[in-house]
Structure formats: C-alpha cells, structure tokens
Amino acid sequence: MDILNINIKYIIVNADDFGLNSFIDECILKLCSKNRISNISVMVAGEAFCEDIDKLKVYSGLGTGIHLCLTDEKPISKSNEIETLIEKDGNLKNYNKLVYDLIQGKLDLKEVYIEWKAQIDKFINTGLKPAHLDTHKHLHLFPVFFDILINLAKEYNISAVRNLKNCNLANYKLSFANIAKIMLLIIFNNNYDELTSMNIYFPDETNGFYDNKNIEKQNILDCFQKAVPGRVTELICHPGSNLRNCKLKYANMSQSCEKETDTFDNLFNEVVNKYNNIKIINYRDLINYKINVRKEF
C-alpha cells in the first residue's frame, strides 16, 4: 500500500498545453525524455492534438490529464450544438469575450457541458485514460465552470482535479493579472473540501498559478522549500519554443515559454538534488496516496 510519508515532500511537475501546437509538444516531449516532468495536461482542442497524442504513449510512467478548453481554439462539437461559445469564424471565443458573456448571462452552460464532454470523449478514444481534469486559463475558478468540471469528473470516474483554492503567492510579481486572480479566488471560494466524499482528490497546494509561464530557478527552489512534508504540491509549467513563428495568439508566449523550457531542461535536476526529501509523483500516484489516507481513517 502506498502511504504518504510525513517526512517526504511530494511534488507533481505538470506541463500544461500539450496539443496546443507542435512547438510546445516538441519541448514537452523533450522534457519527458529527460524525466524533468511527471504529468501532462493535454489540450484536446489544440491544433496538434491528433498529430502528437500517440507520442505520449511511450512514457509509461507519465501521468496524463485533460486540459479542458473554452477559448481561442477550434471546438470539438458541431457549431449548432454550441452556438453561444463560438465566434462567427467557428472558433471558440477569446477569454475576455467568454467571461463578459458569462457575466451578461449570454452563455448556455449546457453547451459548456457538451463541448467539454466531447473533449473528454476524444481523449479517451485515443486509448489513454485521464488521471485528472483541469482547465485552460484556469476557467474552473468560476463556480459555474467548476460545477460542470466536477460533474464530468464524476460521470467519467476521473478521480482528481487541479486545486485552484490553495495557490502559493510567495515570490511572484505584483501584476494586474495576479491581482485579478487573487480577487477571483476571494470572490469565488469553490468548495474543494466536499470533493473527497465524492472520491475526487486534488493536490494540497498549487505553484505556478501566479505568473504562469515565468517560472525560474528561484521559483522551483521556493516551491520545494515551502512544500509541506506529507502533503502533495503541484508545480505547473508551460514549456515551448519557436512560438514567434506561430500564430499571433501564440507568439506573445514565446519568450516566457522558452525561459521555462530552459529552466526545467538545465536547472531542474540541480534544484532537486539540493533536497533529500523530495519525491516527484504524478496524478495517478496522488489518487493512490489519497485513497490510502482515507482507508487509514
């Protein structure tokens, strides 16, 4: 039986956005081959999903989950099934328009369920089994999206979700984006505590939520130093390269994603080796640990 050791700090190193485009996927696969990351969130609506998804199957020790998307990409559902989610060109709305329409009551939440269900089905049809669910641009901060996420997790027996309640703010920059995230967390206090009774588990703390795509060596050091022994921390990263040559919506991510790729490629093992009480795990491990903690009680 896998039991959490009260002296060990358990870290999930998760790369978001696999499937978004081939340049991002190439970097994530490179880091997988070097054991720099332990878990991946796959964007089924991404343009490179169909081309690259089978490349993950060679990494048997890797955890994979679904990065549910409602913005910018081409939807999986038919246009007439999700009319309030898409623009005239057939693509999903951008984040600002999506949130504005949500506030204005213009979104049909049944359509969110339809699109996210289609993304889960398409992922499962590859033969992979999702260990967890999370959302692109952290949309499950919003209670209406959180509820849909949890209902889908229950429907598909997916036993873990990303924790957006306990996010470490230490040593991240004061910016408009981070202030907005703090305000959303204060306003929308989603109830994670009730999830365990539904057999849905989550990391105890999340790093990389603030200033995402800007993780440097010091951020990893801080994550490992402040992680609590006997508990699970998720460290989110966004590797990528050559995005300047991609669509405009990706080009502004280029410098920060390249910096994160370099950090995890060249400095991650150096940081890990500074600690003798760190264990890198994935979401499948998290579920096993959390189930066994419940059995102990």
C-alpha positions, 0 to 999 in steps of 0.5 A, spaced: 500 500 500 502 506 498 502 511 504 504 518 504 510 519 508 510 525 513 517 526 512 517 526 504 515 532 500 511 530 494 511 534 488 507 533 481 511 537 475 505 538 470 506 541 463 500 544 461 498 545 453 500 539 450 496 539 443 496 546 443 501 546 437 507 542 435 512 547 438 510 546 445 509 538 444 516 538 441 519 541 448 514 537 452 516 531 449 523 533 450 522 534 457 519 527 458 525 524 455 529 527 460 524 525 466 524 533 468 516 532 468 511 527 471 504 529 468 501 532 462 495 536 461 493 535 454 489 540 450 484 536 446 482 542 442 489 544 440 491 544 433 496 538 434 492 534 438 491 528 433 498 529 430 502 528 437 497 524 442 500 517 440 507 520 442 505 520 449 504 513 449 511 511 450 512 514 457 509 509 461 510 512 467 507 519 465 501 521 468 496 524 463 490 529 464 485 533 460 486 540 459 479 542 458 478 548 453 473 554 452 477 559 448 481 561 442 481 554 439 477 550 434 471 546 438 470 539 438 462 539 437 458 541 431 457 549 431 449 548 432 450 544 438 454 550 441 452 556 438 453 561 444 461 559 445 463 560 438 465 566 434 462 567 427 469 564 424 467 557 428 472 558 433 471 558 440 471 565 443 477 569 446 477 569 454 475 576 455 469 575 450 467 568 454 467 571 461 463 578 459 458 573 456 458 569 462 457 575 466 451 578 461 448 571 462 449 570 454 452 563 455 448 556 455 452 552 460 449 546 457 453 547 451 459 548 456 457 541 458 457 538 451 463 541 448 467 539 454 464 532 454 466 531 447 473 533 449 473 528 454 470 523 449 476 524 444 481 523 449 479 517 451 478 514 444 485 515 443 486 509 448 489 513 454 485 514 460 485 521 464 488 521 471 485 528 472 481 534 469 483 541 469 482 547 465 485 552 460 486 559 463 484 556 469 476 557 467 474 552 473 475 558 478 468 560 476 463 556 480 459 555 474 465 552 470 467 548 476 460 545 477 460 542 470 468 540 471 466 536 477 460 533 474 464 530 468 469 528 473 464 524 476 460 521 470 467 519 467 470 516 474 476 521 473 478 521 480 482 528 481 482 535 479 487 541 479 486 545 486 485 552 484 483 554 492 490 553 495 495 557 490 502 559 493 503 567 492 510 567 495 515 570 490 511 572 484 510 579 481 505 584 483 501 584 476 494 586 474 493 579 472 495 576 479 491 581 482 485 579 478 486 572 480 487 573 487 480 577 487 477 571 483 479 566 488 476 571 494 470 572 490 469 565 488 471 560 494 469 553 490 468 548 495 474 543 494 473 540 501 466 536 499 470 533 493 473 527 497 466 524 499 465 524 492 472 520 491 475 526 487 482 528 490 486 534 488 493 536 490 494 540 497 497 546 494 498 549 487 505 553 484 505 556 478 498 559 478 501 566 479 505 568 473 504 562 469 509 561 464 515 565 468 517 560 472 525 560 474 530 557 478 528 561 484 521 559 483 522 551 483 527 552 489 521 556 493 516 551 491 520 545 494 522 549 500 515 551 502 512 544 500 509 541 506 512 534 508 506 529 507 502 533 503 502 533 495 504 540 491 503 541 484 508 545 480 505 547 473 509 549 467 508 551 460 514 549 456 515 551 448 519 554 443 519 557 436 512 560 438 514 567 434 513 563 428 506 561 430 500 564 430 499 571 433 495 568 439 501 564 440 507 568 439 506 573 445 508 566 449 514 565 446 519 568 450 516 566 457 515 559 454 522 558 452 525 561 459 521 555 462 523 550 457 530 552 459 529 552 466 526 545 467 531 542 461 538 545 465 536 547 472 531 542 474 535 536 476 540 541 480 534 544 484 532 537 486 538 534 488 539 540 493 533 536 497 533 529 500 526 529 501 523 530 495 519 525 491 516 527 484 509 523 483 504 524 478 496 524 478 495 517 478 500 516 484 496 522 488 489 518 487 493 512 490 496 516 496 489 519 497 485 513 497 490 510 502 489 516 507 482 515 507 482 507 508 487 509 514 481 513 517 
